Amino acid sequence: MTVPDASMPEANMGPATPSAATEAAPASDEPRAETTPAQPTVLEEENAVTSRGLARAAWLITTSACLIAALITLIDGYHGYAAVTFAVAIAAAINLL
C-alpha cells in the first residue's frame, strides 16, 4: 500500500465543492406558470375500466370460491376450517367495496 504524498494529484484535491450542475439556480421574481395535468386519452380510460372490471371479477370469483368452500367444510363438520375459510372470504369481499 502506498501513502499519498504532495506530488500525487489525489492528495491535493482539497475540500469538495459543488459542481455547476448541482448548484441551485438563482431565484427569479417571475411567478411560476401552473401546469394542468393532461387529460387521459380514450384508450387510457378504456384500459382503466377494463382493468377495474377484471380485478373486480377476480375478487368476486375468489370470494365465491371461499364461501362455497366454507359451506362444504361446515356441512362436513369441520367448523374450524369453515370459520377460517369464511374469514378469508370476508377479507376478499372487502376488495369489492
N, C-alpha and C positions, 0 to 999 in steps of 0.2 A: 504494500500500500504506500502510495506517495503522499507526502504532505504538500499542500499547495503553498507556493511562495509568491512573492510580489510579482515575479515575471510571468506567472500564469494568468491568462485573462479571466478565469473564473474567480480568482481571488480579488480582483479589482472591480467587481461588479457593483458593490455598494448597495444601499437600500433599494428595494424595488419601487418603481414609480409606475403609476397607471399609464397605459398607452393611450394614444389619441382615440382609439376605438372605444375604450371603456370610460373615458371622461364624460361627465354629464354635459349635455347641451345647455347653452345659456337659456334662461327663461325669457320668453318673449311676452310682450304686452298684448299680443293679439289673442282674442278668445279662440278656443279650440272649436272646430266645426264638429257638431254632433253627428254621428253616423247612425243610420237606422238599419236594423237587421234586414237582410234580404228576405223577400217573400219566398216561401217554398214553392217549388215548381209542382206541376200537376203530377209528374212521375213520383216525386218525393212524397206527396200526400197519399198517392195510391199505395206506395210501399209501406208507409206508416200504418195505413188502415189494414193492409194485408198482414203485416207482422203482428199487429194487435189482435187481429182475428185468429191467427194461428196460435198465438200464445194463450189466448182465452180458451180456444178449443183444446189445447194440450192440458191446461189446468182442469178443464171440465172433465176430460177423459180420466185424468189422474184421480180426481175427487170421486167420480162414479166408480172406478175400479176399487178404490179403498172402501167405499160404502158397501159395495157388493161383497168384498172380502170380509168386512166386519160382520155383515149379516150371516154369511156362511159359517164363519167361525163361532158366532153366537149360537146359531142353530145346533152346531156340533158340540156345544158345551164348553168351548174354550173362551171363557169370559174375559180372561186377562188379555189374550191376543185380540179379541174383539174390541176391547176398550182401547188398546194401543192403536189398532188399525183405524178406529173411529177418530181418534185424536189426530192421526195423520191426515185423514180426510178433511177434518176441520181446518187443519193448517193449510192444506192445499186449497180449500174453498176460500180462504182469506184472499188469495190472489185473484179471485174472480170479482171482488168488490171494486 
